[in-house]
Amino acid sequence: MNKTIKKLLAQALGLSEVPKTSHREDFVDLFGVWSDEERSAFEKRIEPFSEVDADEWK
């Protein structure tokens, strides 16, 4: 436990390098990746939300 505390303190104080770890792969199953077809369908569905009705802002 002391080793862990010393290591964390050294990293927090900038006395040693913080290992650069990518956790991207840890979340792929939660977020996944869209196919071109899925992306296109989504963009088509949200298209009306990008239109601004000037009368609503008066």
N, CA and C of each residue as an Amber inpcrd file, in Angstrom:
protein
   174
   0.8140000  -1.1780000   0.0000000   0.0000000   0.0000000   0.0000000
   0.8660000   1.2530000   0.0000000   1.9550000   1.2360000   0.7350000
   2.8400000   2.3930000   0.7620000   3.4050000   2.6940000  -0.6170000
   3.7420000   1.6530000  -1.3610000   4.2830000   1.8470000  -2.7090000
   3.2650000   2.5550000  -3.5960000   2.0190000   2.1460000  -3.4730000
   0.9580000   2.7470000  -4.2790000   0.7770000   4.2130000  -3.9230000
   0.7590000   4.5030000  -2.6460000   0.5960000   5.8850000  -2.1890000
   1.7670000   6.7430000  -2.6460000   2.9850000   6.2330000  -2.4990000
   4.1690000   6.9760000  -2.9330000   4.1340000   7.2250000  -4.4360000
   3.7210000   6.2220000  -5.1910000   3.6490000   6.3530000  -6.6520000
   2.6210000   7.4140000  -7.0380000   1.4410000   7.3630000  -6.4210000
   0.3970000   8.3350000  -6.7250000   0.8000000   9.7550000  -6.3210000
   1.4360000   9.8920000  -5.2000000   1.9110000  11.2070000  -4.7550000
   2.9600000  11.7610000  -5.7030000   3.8940000  10.9210000  -6.1170000
   4.9330000  11.3600000  -7.0490000   4.3230000  11.8090000  -8.3700000
   3.3300000  11.0880000  -8.8440000   2.6620000  11.4680000 -10.0890000
   1.8960000  12.7720000  -9.9080000   1.1930000  12.9170000  -8.7920000
   0.3940000  14.1140000  -8.5430000   1.2730000  15.3530000  -8.3920000
   2.4690000  15.1740000  -7.8360000   3.3790000  16.3030000  -7.6300000
   4.2760000  16.5630000  -8.8380000   4.1100000  15.7470000  -9.8630000
   4.9090000  15.9300000 -11.0710000   6.3250000  15.4270000 -10.9450000
   6.5800000  14.5790000  -9.9700000   7.9230000  14.0460000  -9.7700000
   8.1840000  12.8040000 -10.6140000   7.1500000  12.2300000 -11.1660000
   7.2950000  11.0910000 -12.0660000   6.2260000  11.1980000 -13.1500000
   6.4530000  10.4930000 -14.2260000   5.5100000  10.5480000 -15.3310000
   4.2380000   9.7780000 -15.0160000   3.1340000  10.3370000 -15.4850000
   1.8570000   9.6540000 -15.3680000   1.7070000   8.7980000 -16.6220000
   1.4990000   7.5130000 -16.4540000   1.3480000   6.6640000 -17.6340000
   0.1340000   7.0780000 -18.4590000   0.3400000   7.2170000 -19.7600000
  -0.7590000   7.6020000 -20.6510000  -1.4720000   6.3380000 -21.0920000
  -2.6980000   6.2200000 -20.6260000  -3.4810000   5.0290000 -20.9150000
  -4.7300000   5.4270000 -21.6780000  -4.9940000   4.7170000 -22.7370000
  -6.2160000   4.9560000 -23.4910000  -7.2650000   3.9530000 -23.0390000
  -8.4140000   4.4610000 -22.6490000  -9.4980000   3.5960000 -22.2030000
 -10.5910000   3.4790000 -23.2590000 -10.2730000   3.9140000 -24.4710000
 -11.2500000   3.8990000 -25.5500000 -11.8350000   2.5010000 -25.7600000
 -10.9990000   1.4970000 -25.7570000 -11.4670000   0.1320000 -25.9910000
 -12.3730000  -0.3810000 -24.8750000 -12.2510000   0.2130000 -23.6930000
 -13.0650000  -0.2160000 -22.5580000 -14.5510000   0.0950000 -22.7650000
 -14.8490000   1.0730000 -23.6150000 -16.2230000   1.5290000 -23.7620000
 -16.8380000   1.2250000 -25.1200000 -16.1130000   0.5630000 -25.9910000
 -16.6130000   0.2810000 -27.3310000 -17.9150000  -0.5070000 -27.2910000
 -18.0250000  -1.4640000 -26.3910000 -19.2470000  -2.2660000 -26.3200000
 -20.4440000  -1.4500000 -25.8300000 -20.1990000  -0.3280000 -25.1260000
 -21.2840000   0.5180000 -24.6610000 -21.7380000   1.5060000 -25.7270000
 -20.8060000   2.0190000 -26.5050000 -21.1240000   3.0600000 -27.4690000
 -21.1420000   2.5520000 -28.9050000 -20.2450000   1.6440000 -29.1980000
 -20.2240000   1.0610000 -30.5290000 -19.8700000   2.0540000 -31.6240000
 -20.0590000   1.6080000 -32.8310000 -19.7490000   2.4220000 -33.9940000
 -20.9140000   2.3040000 -34.9590000 -21.3100000   3.4290000 -35.5330000
 -22.4210000   3.4230000 -36.4850000 -21.9310000   3.0960000 -37.8860000
 -22.7490000   2.3800000 -38.6030000 -22.4630000   2.1540000 -40.0160000
 -22.8380000   3.4260000 -40.7680000 -22.4190000   3.5300000 -42.0210000
 -22.7840000   4.6950000 -42.8320000 -24.2970000   4.8120000 -42.9720000
 -24.9530000   3.6680000 -43.0780000 -26.4190000   3.6560000 -43.2150000
 -27.0920000   4.1810000 -41.9500000 -26.6080000   3.7520000 -40.7850000
 -27.1700000   4.2090000 -39.5150000 -26.9320000   5.7050000 -39.3150000
 -25.7320000   6.1560000 -39.6490000 -25.4100000   7.5740000 -39.5230000
 -26.3080000   8.4180000 -40.4220000 -26.4770000   7.9740000 -41.6420000
 -27.3100000   8.6960000 -42.5980000 -28.7590000   8.7660000 -42.1190000
 -29.2820000   7.6570000 -41.6180000 -30.6550000   7.6240000 -41.1150000
 -30.8110000   8.5600000 -39.9230000 -29.8350000   8.5780000 -39.0280000
 -29.8850000   9.4580000 -37.8550000 -29.8700000  10.9240000 -38.2810000
 -28.9620000  11.2700000 -39.1830000 -28.8770000  12.6560000 -39.6440000
 -30.1710000  13.0990000 -40.3160000 -30.8000000  12.2000000 -41.0290000
 -32.0630000  12.5280000 -41.6880000 -33.1600000  12.7910000 -40.6470000
 -33.1650000  11.9910000 -39.5800000 -34.1830000  12.1480000 -38.5320000
 -34.0230000  13.4350000 -37.7320000 -32.7860000  13.8940000 -37.5470000
 -32.5830000  15.1020000 -36.7400000 -32.5370000  16.3760000 -37.5840000
 -32.6350000  16.2500000 -38.8800000 -32.5760000  17.4040000 -39.7760000
 -33.5820000  18.5010000 -39.4210000 -34.8410000  18.1670000 -39.0900000
 -35.8010000  19.2300000 -38.7490000 -35.3730000  20.0860000 -37.5530000
 -34.5460000  19.5560000 -36.6760000 -34.1170000  20.3040000 -35.4990000
 -33.1300000  21.4170000 -35.8380000 -32.5530000  21.3920000 -37.0200000
 -31.5990000  22.4310000 -37.3970000 -32.2940000  23.6270000 -38.0510000
 -33.5850000  23.5050000 -38.3080000 -34.3380000  24.6030000 -38.9120000
 -34.8210000  25.5520000 -37.8110000 -34.6900000  26.8450000 -38.0670000
 -35.1020000  27.8480000 -37.0920000 -36.3180000  28.5800000 -37.6310000
 -37.3690000  28.6200000 -36.8320000 -38.5850000  29.3500000 -37.1930000
 -38.4810000  30.7550000 -36.5900000 -38.2550000  31.7330000 -37.4370000
 -38.0300000  33.1050000 -36.9690000 -39.2080000  33.6310000 -36.1610000
 -40.4260000  33.2090000 -36.4780000 -41.6020000  33.6780000 -35.7380000
 -41.5860000  33.2460000 -34.2840000 -40.9730000  32.1390000 -33.9900000
 -40.8970000  31.6630000 -32.6080000 -39.9210000  32.4680000 -31.7630000
 -39.0840000  33.2720000 -32.4020000 -38.0710000  34.0430000 -31.6630000
 -38.4280000  35.5210000 -31.5490000 -39.6650000  35.8670000 -31.8510000
 -40.0740000  37.2680000 -31.7420000 -40.6010000  37.5810000 -30.3670000
